[in-house]
Amino acid sequence: MPDFVARYIGLALFVAFAFWFKFIIGRAGKKQRNKKEKLMEDEREANFSRVQEIPEHMKYIPDISKLPVKEYSDKPESDKITAIQARALKAAKLPMLRLDPPMTNIDIKRAFGATNLETLTAHEENYEQYTRALSNWAIELIALNNYDDARTVLNICIDMNALFFQPYSSICDIYEITGNREGLLNLRDKIDNTEIIRNNKMLFEKISDYINAKLDM
């Protein structure tokens, strides 16, 4: 093939590639702009949504009577467990909101009005704060070898669909220590059938792997 023909073909291929690359970049940029414009439009619409009452079924009110509240007298352990227990009871008194499935800020404003966003967000954060307080309480109970009370607290936390690993791993540890294989199997079934956990892929896989590792021992 003559050199000038090869150079022509090479130039043509380069130009074709440049046009193709520009087209791909332009299309990606357009999609991104459209996505951003839609988000801004959704935000504008949500900001003008009418204020709505929060449904009662979304409000979470803890049943304090189910918590293993006790007075501890052994020093120095009593000071720590009493303080952690008190923090959990204090968190239980805060107004809470259970958003299942989770909602974005735009979703909240659309459903309940923009003026409710700050309140609802705070109540949702209180819900998470309570689950973490319960988990921390359970950890201290485990440290005191009080597995029955720890399991009670952790089951409440897990029934609230806590979205962090600690309560699930802690109750697995209790099931392993007490030889409760059925508990591990039931926990696996629970998370397999809990949509909000399954949708959190990283958390779901971490919990599943931990349970399966305990079952394989």
TORKOL-4160 file (C-alpha; in steps of 0.2 Angstrom, whole numbers, padded with zeros to 4 digits, m for minus):
217
<pt num="1" X="0000" Y="0000" Z="0000"/>
<pt num="2" X="0007" Y="0017" Z="m0005"/>
<pt num="3" X="0013" Y="0028" Z="0010"/>
<pt num="4" X="0001" Y="0042" Z="0005"/>
<pt num="5" X="m0014" Y="0030" Z="0005"/>
<pt num="6" X="m0009" Y="0023" Z="0023"/>
<pt num="7" X="m0007" Y="0041" Z="0029"/>
<pt num="8" X="m0024" Y="0045" Z="0022"/>
<pt num="9" X="m0032" Y="0030" Z="0030"/>
<pt num="10" X="m0024" Y="0034" Z="0047"/>
<pt num="11" X="m0030" Y="0052" Z="0046"/>
<pt num="12" X="m0047" Y="0047" Z="0042"/>
<pt num="13" X="m0048" Y="0035" Z="0056"/>
<pt num="14" X="m0041" Y="0048" Z="0068"/>
<pt num="15" X="m0054" Y="0060" Z="0062"/>
<pt num="16" X="m0068" Y="0047" Z="0064"/>
<pt num="17" X="m0062" Y="0043" Z="0081"/>
<pt num="18" X="m0062" Y="0061" Z="0086"/>
<pt num="19" X="m0080" Y="0064" Z="0080"/>
<pt num="20" X="m0085" Y="0048" Z="0089"/>
<pt num="21" X="m0077" Y="0053" Z="0105"/>
<pt num="22" X="m0084" Y="0071" Z="0104"/>
<pt num="23" X="m0101" Y="0063" Z="0101"/>
<pt num="24" X="m0100" Y="0051" Z="0116"/>
<pt num="25" X="m0094" Y="0065" Z="0128"/>
<pt num="26" X="m0108" Y="0077" Z="0121"/>
<pt num="27" X="m0121" Y="0064" Z="0124"/>
<pt num="28" X="m0114" Y="0060" Z="0142"/>
<pt num="29" X="m0114" Y="0079" Z="0146"/>
<pt num="30" X="m0132" Y="0081" Z="0139"/>
<pt num="31" X="m0138" Y="0067" Z="0150"/>
<pt num="32" X="m0129" Y="0074" Z="0165"/>
<pt num="33" X="m0137" Y="0091" Z="0162"/>
<pt num="34" X="m0154" Y="0084" Z="0159"/>
<pt num="35" X="m0152" Y="0075" Z="0176"/>
<pt num="36" X="m0147" Y="0090" Z="0185"/>
<pt num="37" X="m0161" Y="0100" Z="0177"/>
<pt num="38" X="m0174" Y="0087" Z="0182"/>
<pt num="39" X="m0167" Y="0087" Z="0200"/>
<pt num="40" X="m0169" Y="0106" Z="0201"/>
<pt num="41" X="m0186" Y="0105" Z="0194"/>
<pt num="42" X="m0191" Y="0092" Z="0207"/>
<pt num="43" X="m0184" Y="0102" Z="0221"/>
<pt num="44" X="m0194" Y="0118" Z="0215"/>
<pt num="45" X="m0210" Y="0108" Z="0214"/>
<pt num="46" X="m0206" Y="0100" Z="0231"/>
<pt num="47" X="m0203" Y="0117" Z="0239"/>
<pt num="48" X="m0221" Y="0122" Z="0235"/>
<pt num="49" X="m0229" Y="0106" Z="0241"/>
<pt num="50" X="m0243" Y="0108" Z="0254"/>
<pt num="51" X="m0240" Y="0104" Z="0272"/>
<pt num="52" X="m0247" Y="0087" Z="0277"/>
<pt num="53" X="m0250" Y="0079" Z="0293"/>
<pt num="54" X="m0237" Y="0066" Z="0298"/>
<pt num="55" X="m0247" Y="0049" Z="0298"/>
<pt num="56" X="m0247" Y="0040" Z="0315"/>
<pt num="57" X="m0240" Y="0024" Z="0308"/>
<pt num="58" X="m0224" Y="0033" Z="0304"/>
<pt num="59" X="m0221" Y="0039" Z="0322"/>
<pt num="60" X="m0211" Y="0027" Z="0332"/>
<pt num="61" X="m0214" Y="0026" Z="0351"/>
<pt num="62" X="m0203" Y="0014" Z="0360"/>
<pt num="63" X="m0211" Y="0002" Z="0373"/>
<pt num="64" X="m0200" Y="0005" Z="0388"/>
<pt num="65" X="m0208" Y="m0009" Z="0397"/>
<pt num="66" X="m0199" Y="m0021" Z="0386"/>
<pt num="67" X="m0182" Y="m0015" Z="0391"/>
<pt num="68" X="m0172" Y="m0024" Z="0404"/>
<pt num="69" X="m0170" Y="m0009" Z="0415"/>
<pt num="70" X="m0161" Y="m0013" Z="0431"/>
<pt num="71" X="m0151" Y="m0005" Z="0446"/>
<pt num="72" X="m0133" Y="m0010" Z="0447"/>
<pt num="73" X="m0123" Y="m0009" Z="0463"/>
<pt num="74" X="m0106" Y="m0018" Z="0459"/>
<pt num="75" X="m0093" Y="m0005" Z="0458"/>
<pt num="76" X="m0085" Y="0001" Z="0446"/>
<pt num="77" X="m0095" Y="m0008" Z="0433"/>
<pt num="78" X="m0111" Y="m0001" Z="0439"/>
<pt num="79" X="m0106" Y="0017" Z="0435"/>
<pt num="80" X="m0103" Y="0013" Z="0417"/>
<pt num="81" X="m0118" Y="0002" Z="0414"/>
<pt num="82" X="m0130" Y="0014" Z="0423"/>
<pt num="83" X="m0124" Y="0028" Z="0412"/>
<pt num="84" X="m0126" Y="0019" Z="0396"/>
<pt num="85" X="m0143" Y="0012" Z="0401"/>
<pt num="86" X="m0148" Y="0030" Z="0406"/>
<pt num="87" X="m0143" Y="0037" Z="0389"/>
<pt num="88" X="m0153" Y="0024" Z="0380"/>
<pt num="89" X="m0168" Y="0028" Z="0391"/>
<pt num="90" X="m0166" Y="0047" Z="0387"/>
<pt num="91" X="m0165" Y="0043" Z="0369"/>
<pt num="92" X="m0181" Y="0033" Z="0370"/>
<pt num="93" X="m0190" Y="0049" Z="0375"/>
<pt num="94" X="m0186" Y="0059" Z="0360"/>
<pt num="95" X="m0199" Y="0060" Z="0346"/>
<pt num="96" X="m0195" Y="0048" Z="0332"/>
<pt num="97" X="m0200" Y="0044" Z="0314"/>
<pt num="98" X="m0198" Y="0028" Z="0305"/>
<pt num="99" X="m0195" Y="0030" Z="0287"/>
<pt num="100" X="m0197" Y="0013" Z="0279"/>
<pt num="101" X="m0192" Y="0014" Z="0265"/>
<pt num="102" X="m0180" Y="0028" Z="0267"/>
<pt num="103" X="m0185" Y="0045" Z="0259"/>
<pt num="104" X="m0174" Y="0058" Z="0251"/>
<pt num="105" X="m0176" Y="0077" Z="0256"/>
<pt num="106" X="m0186" Y="0080" Z="0240"/>
<pt num="107" X="m0198" Y="0065" Z="0244"/>
<pt num="108" X="m0201" Y="0071" Z="0262"/>
<pt num="109" X="m0205" Y="0089" Z="0256"/>
<pt num="110" X="m0216" Y="0082" Z="0242"/>
<pt num="111" X="m0226" Y="0071" Z="0255"/>
<pt num="112" X="m0227" Y="0083" Z="0270"/>
<pt num="113" X="m0222" Y="0100" Z="0264"/>
<pt num="114" X="m0205" Y="0109" Z="0264"/>
<pt num="115" X="m0208" Y="0117" Z="0281"/>
<pt num="116" X="m0209" Y="0100" Z="0289"/>
<pt num="117" X="m0192" Y="0094" Z="0282"/>
<pt num="118" X="m0181" Y="0100" Z="0297"/>
<pt num="119" X="m0193" Y="0092" Z="0310"/>
<pt num="120" X="m0195" Y="0076" Z="0301"/>
<pt num="121" X="m0176" Y="0075" Z="0298"/>
<pt num="122" X="m0173" Y="0078" Z="0316"/>
<pt num="123" X="m0185" Y="0064" Z="0321"/>
<pt num="124" X="m0177" Y="0052" Z="0309"/>
<pt num="125" X="m0160" Y="0056" Z="0317"/>
<pt num="126" X="m0167" Y="0053" Z="0334"/>
<pt num="127" X="m0173" Y="0036" Z="0328"/>
<pt num="128" X="m0155" Y="0031" Z="0322"/>
<pt num="129" X="m0148" Y="0038" Z="0339"/>
<pt num="130" X="m0160" Y="0027" Z="0349"/>
<pt num="131" X="m0154" Y="0011" Z="0339"/>
<pt num="132" X="m0136" Y="0016" Z="0342"/>
<pt num="133" X="m0139" Y="0019" Z="0361"/>
<pt num="134" X="m0148" Y="0002" Z="0362"/>
<pt num="135" X="m0133" Y="m0007" Z="0353"/>
<pt num="136" X="m0120" Y="0002" Z="0365"/>
<pt num="137" X="m0131" Y="m0004" Z="0380"/>
<pt num="138" X="m0131" Y="m0022" Z="0373"/>
<pt num="139" X="m0112" Y="m0022" Z="0371"/>
<pt num="140" X="m0109" Y="m0017" Z="0389"/>
<pt num="141" X="m0121" Y="m0030" Z="0395"/>
<pt num="142" X="m0111" Y="m0043" Z="0385"/>
<pt num="143" X="m0096" Y="m0037" Z="0393"/>
<pt num="144" X="m0104" Y="m0041" Z="0410"/>
<pt num="145" X="m0109" Y="m0058" Z="0403"/>
<pt num="146" X="m0127" Y="m0054" Z="0404"/>
<pt num="147" X="m0132" Y="m0062" Z="0388"/>
<pt num="148" X="m0151" Y="m0063" Z="0391"/>
<pt num="149" X="m0153" Y="m0044" Z="0394"/>
<pt num="150" X="m0141" Y="m0041" Z="0379"/>
<pt num="151" X="m0151" Y="m0052" Z="0368"/>
<pt num="152" X="m0167" Y="m0043" Z="0373"/>
<pt num="153" X="m0160" Y="m0026" Z="0369"/>
<pt num="154" X="m0152" Y="m0032" Z="0353"/>
<pt num="155" X="m0168" Y="m0040" Z="0346"/>
<pt num="156" X="m0177" Y="m0023" Z="0349"/>
<pt num="157" X="m0163" Y="m0014" Z="0340"/>
<pt num="158" X="m0164" Y="m0027" Z="0325"/>
<pt num="159" X="m0183" Y="m0026" Z="0325"/>
<pt num="160" X="m0181" Y="m0007" Z="0321"/>
<pt num="161" X="m0171" Y="m0012" Z="0306"/>
<pt num="162" X="m0155" Y="m0004" Z="0312"/>
<pt num="163" X="m0144" Y="0001" Z="0297"/>
<pt num="164" X="m0127" Y="m0003" Z="0305"/>
<pt num="165" X="m0117" Y="m0019" Z="0308"/>
<pt num="166" X="m0114" Y="m0019" Z="0326"/>
<pt num="167" X="m0131" Y="m0025" Z="0333"/>
<pt num="168" X="m0131" Y="m0040" Z="0320"/>
<pt num="169" X="m0113" Y="m0045" Z="0324"/>
<pt num="170" X="m0116" Y="m0044" Z="0343"/>
<pt num="171" X="m0131" Y="m0055" Z="0343"/>
<pt num="172" X="m0122" Y="m0067" Z="0332"/>
<pt num="173" X="m0108" Y="m0068" Z="0345"/>
<pt num="174" X="m0121" Y="m0071" Z="0358"/>
<pt num="175" X="m0129" Y="m0085" Z="0348"/>
<pt num="176" X="m0112" Y="m0093" Z="0346"/>
<pt num="177" X="m0107" Y="m0092" Z="0364"/>
<pt num="178" X="m0124" Y="m0099" Z="0369"/>
<pt num="179" X="m0124" Y="m0113" Z="0356"/>
<pt num="180" X="m0140" Y="m0106" Z="0348"/>
<pt num="181" X="m0138" Y="m0111" Z="0330"/>
<pt num="182" X="m0157" Y="m0109" Z="0327"/>
<pt num="183" X="m0155" Y="m0090" Z="0332"/>
<pt num="184" X="m0142" Y="m0088" Z="0318"/>
<pt num="185" X="m0154" Y="m0097" Z="0306"/>
<pt num="186" X="m0168" Y="m0086" Z="0311"/>
<pt num="187" X="m0158" Y="m0070" Z="0310"/>
<pt num="188" X="m0152" Y="m0075" Z="0292"/>
<pt num="189" X="m0170" Y="m0078" Z="0287"/>
<pt num="190" X="m0175" Y="m0061" Z="0294"/>
<pt num="191" X="m0162" Y="m0051" Z="0285"/>
<pt num="192" X="m0165" Y="m0060" Z="0269"/>
<pt num="193" X="m0184" Y="m0055" Z="0270"/>
<pt num="194" X="m0181" Y="m0037" Z="0276"/>
<pt num="195" X="m0181" Y="m0026" Z="0261"/>
<pt num="196" X="m0173" Y="m0011" Z="0269"/>
<pt num="197" X="m0158" Y="m0021" Z="0274"/>
<pt num="198" X="m0157" Y="m0030" Z="0257"/>
<pt num="199" X="m0157" Y="m0013" Z="0248"/>
<pt num="200" X="m0141" Y="m0008" Z="0258"/>
<pt num="201" X="m0130" Y="m0021" Z="0248"/>
<pt num="202" X="m0114" Y="m0018" Z="0258"/>
<pt num="203" X="m0122" Y="m0020" Z="0275"/>
<pt num="204" X="m0133" Y="m0035" Z="0269"/>
<pt num="205" X="m0117" Y="m0044" Z="0262"/>
<pt num="206" X="m0107" Y="m0040" Z="0278"/>
<pt num="207" X="m0121" Y="m0047" Z="0290"/>
<pt num="208" X="m0124" Y="m0062" Z="0279"/>
<pt num="209" X="m0105" Y="m0066" Z="0278"/>
<pt num="210" X="m0104" Y="m0065" Z="0297"/>
<pt num="211" X="m0119" Y="m0076" Z="0300"/>
<pt num="212" X="m0113" Y="m0089" Z="0288"/>
<pt num="213" X="m0096" Y="m0089" Z="0295"/>
<pt num="214" X="m0103" Y="m0093" Z="0312"/>
<pt num="215" X="m0114" Y="m0106" Z="0305"/>
<pt num="216" X="m0099" Y="m0114" Z="0297"/>
<pt num="217" X="m0089" Y="m0116" Z="0313"/>
